[in-house]
Amino acid sequence: MSNLLTTALAHARRGWHIFPLRPDDKRPAFPDHAGDDCTGRDPRCRAAGHHLGWEPRATTDPARIRRAWSARPYGIGLACGPSRLVVVDLDRPKAGTTGATGLDTLAELAAAHAAGIEPTYTVTTGRGGTHLYYRHPDDGPELRNTAGTLGPLVDTRAHGGYVVAAGSTVAGRPYRVDLDTDPAPLPGWLVGRLIPAPLPPQRPVVVSLPTDRSGAYLRAAITREADRVATAPAGERNRALYIAAVALGQLTAGGSLTAEDAESVLEQAAARAGLGHVETARTIRSGLAAGSKRPRQVAA
């Protein structure tokens, strides 16, 4: 068994959802394009699931992990949202420059809150930075990725984000475990700074539908798919959005629903679920495109 496979399985045993990265690279191994840009020439794209993206593909399933890492020496990507982790990424000044490090910035913030940086699972990155792994809070809003919110050279990865896991290399530089312990709870003072701003009030999407039996069917279908997204559990929301977009894309292709109405319904459901705008737009485009290849009409 290869070292990468052994390490990947060890991460999964912790309950961390992982997926393949291109060997010696930070980029996901697939997909390498969005569904609506697919030419169908790549054999990996013959199943629509190829375009689900890295987060819904992340897994703890040992059988899937063995199949993937037995095929190629993939790097290990760790999906933070499904893993219920918040990773604080502490960088260093660029080569040839001086100044405070991300660790210095975080230490100053902690001191300002009369706190310290308690021991937690820690990884040293390929360029000498630090990843501090924390448990996502059990209640409250889902935390998202941030860049510079906490200060210079301090980013965070949570829902919608991933990190290169220990055991991987990037450009020949290894990611190593510096402290192998269970992730500590995210400190309260950090939670307060990372809570996203509340969404503006959402105006209900009004879709004009026929008053006959077909209209009732369409309304039920729209409600079902919107609820699928809005009520999906953490870590499954982007996948649920894709499935809903495929279903409404079939109705759009069949002429029963306009693309604009389908997009509006899905965008609002995604906002209720707390999905980010960029990932929402990409997933909706891919799902609608996949659904358009299998048109479905509603009988009058």
NORURGI-V592105 format. One record per residue. N is the residue number from 1. PHI is phi in degrees with one decimal (none if undefined). BURIAL is # if it has 9 or more other C-alpha atoms within 8 Angstrom, else .. Layout:
N;PHI;BURIAL  N;PHI;BURIAL
This chain:
1;none;.  2;-70.6;.  3;-61.6;.  4;-64.7;#  5;-64.0;#  6;-58.8;#  7;-67.8;#  8;-60.0;#  9;-65.0;#  10;-65.6;.  11;-62.3;#  12;-63.7;#  13;-64.4;.  14;-77.7;.  15;89.1;.  16;-90.9;#  17;-84.7;#  18;-122.6;#  19;-151.9;#  20;-74.9;#  21;-103.4;#  22;-57.0;#  23;-53.3;#  24;60.0;#  25;-147.5;#  26;-86.7;#  27;-81.2;.  28;-57.2;#  29;-66.7;#  30;-166.3;#  31;-73.4;#  32;-104.8;.  33;-161.7;.  34;-78.3;#  35;-60.0;#  36;-76.3;.  37;-102.7;.  38;-76.2;#  39;-93.2;.  40;80.0;.  41;-83.2;.  42;-80.8;.  43;-60.1;.  44;-69.5;.  45;-96.3;#  46;-69.2;.  47;-101.9;.  48;-59.3;#  49;-60.8;.  50;-57.2;#  51;-93.6;#  52;-68.9;#  53;90.0;#  54;-72.6;#  55;-67.5;#  56;-70.3;#  57;-85.4;.  58;-60.9;#  59;-147.5;#  60;-114.7;#  61;-72.1;.  62;-59.2;.  63;-65.8;.  64;-65.0;.  65;-65.1;#  66;-62.2;#  67;-61.5;.  68;-68.3;#  69;-80.5;#  70;-84.9;#  71;-84.5;.  72;-148.8;.  73;-81.3;.  74;-63.8;#  75;-72.8;#  76;-115.0;#  77;-95.1;#  78;-117.9;#  79;-79.3;#  80;-70.2;#  81;-58.6;#  82;-60.2;#  83;-84.0;#  84;57.5;#  85;-124.2;#  86;-120.7;#  87;-108.2;#  88;-92.4;#  89;-101.0;#  90;-105.9;#  91;-96.9;#  92;-118.3;#  93;-57.6;#  94;-61.7;.  95;-53.6;.  96;88.2;.  97;-118.8;.  98;-125.2;.  99;137.1;.  100;-66.5;#  101;-88.4;#  102;-61.2;#  103;-64.6;#  104;-60.8;.  105;-61.5;#  106;-65.5;#  107;-63.2;#  108;-65.2;.  109;-63.1;.  110;-61.6;#  111;-62.5;#  112;-65.0;.  113;-103.2;.  114;54.4;.  115;-131.4;.  116;-123.2;.  117;-99.1;.  118;-73.8;.  119;-59.9;.  120;-154.4;#  121;-58.3;#  122;-132.6;#  123;-123.1;#  124;-93.3;#  125;-81.0;#  126;-60.2;#  127;-97.4;.  128;90.8;.  129;-80.5;#  130;-134.9;#  131;-111.0;#  132;-103.0;#  133;-93.4;#  134;-128.9;#  135;-76.9;#  136;-65.5;#  137;-55.6;.  138;-75.4;.  139;-128.8;.  140;87.2;.  141;-70.7;.  142;-68.4;.  143;-86.1;#  144;-112.1;#  145;-69.2;#  146;-134.2;#  147;-135.5;.  148;80.2;#  149;-61.0;.  150;-85.0;#  151;141.0;#  152;-58.6;.  153;64.4;#  154;-126.7;#  155;-118.0;#  156;-133.5;#  157;-125.3;#  158;-143.3;#  159;-62.2;#  160;85.3;#  161;-131.1;#  162;-141.0;#  163;-129.4;#  164;-76.5;#  165;-83.9;#  166;-57.5;#  167;101.1;#  168;-90.3;#  169;-128.5;#  170;-132.9;#  171;54.7;.  172;81.5;.  173;-99.8;.  174;-81.1;#  175;-100.2;#  176;-121.1;#  177;-72.1;#  178;-98.6;.  179;-141.2;#  180;-96.9;.  181;-146.1;.  182;-68.1;.  183;-58.4;#  184;-80.4;#  185;-60.3;.  186;-62.6;#  187;-56.9;.  188;-58.5;.  189;-67.9;.  190;-76.1;.  191;-55.6;#  192;-59.4;.  193;-82.6;.  194;-103.1;#  195;-62.7;#  196;-68.6;.  197;-63.2;.  198;-63.6;.  199;-69.9;.  200;-65.1;.  201;-53.7;.  202;-94.5;.  203;-80.6;.  204;-58.2;.  205;-82.0;.  206;-103.6;.  207;-111.7;.  208;-77.7;.  209;-128.5;.  210;-60.6;.  211;-93.0;.  212;-90.1;.  213;-60.5;.  214;-63.8;#  215;-64.6;#  216;-63.3;#  217;-63.6;#  218;-63.2;#  219;-61.7;#  220;-65.2;.  221;-65.7;.  222;-63.8;#  223;-61.9;.  224;-61.4;.  225;-72.3;#  226;-64.7;#  227;-66.5;#  228;-56.5;#  229;-74.7;#  230;-66.0;#  231;-105.7;.  232;-64.1;#  233;-70.3;.  234;-54.5;.  235;90.8;#  236;-116.1;#  237;-71.1;#  238;-67.9;#  239;-64.5;#  240;-62.0;#  241;-63.2;#  242;-63.1;#  243;-61.4;#  244;-64.8;#  245;-65.8;#  246;-61.6;#  247;-62.1;#  248;-73.1;#  249;-64.0;#  250;-64.7;#  251;-68.9;#  252;-64.1;#  253;-65.2;#  254;-81.8;#  255;86.8;.  256;-87.6;#  257;-147.2;#  258;-78.4;.  259;-62.4;.  260;-63.8;.  261;-66.8;#  262;-60.6;#  263;-63.3;#  264;-63.0;#  265;-61.9;#  266;-68.9;#  267;-62.8;#  268;-68.5;#  269;-62.7;#  270;-65.4;#  271;-64.0;#  272;-63.0;.  273;-81.4;#  274;86.2;.  275;-76.6;#  276;-71.9;#  277;-63.0;.  278;-66.4;.  279;-66.1;#  280;-62.9;#  281;-61.2;#  282;-65.6;#  283;-67.4;#  284;-63.0;#  285;-58.8;#  286;-64.5;#  287;-66.8;#  288;-63.6;#  289;-65.1;#  290;-65.9;#  291;-66.5;#  292;-65.4;#  293;-80.1;.  294;-132.3;.  295;-57.3;#  296;-134.4;#  297;-105.1;.  298;-105.0;#  299;-68.9;.  300;-72.1;.
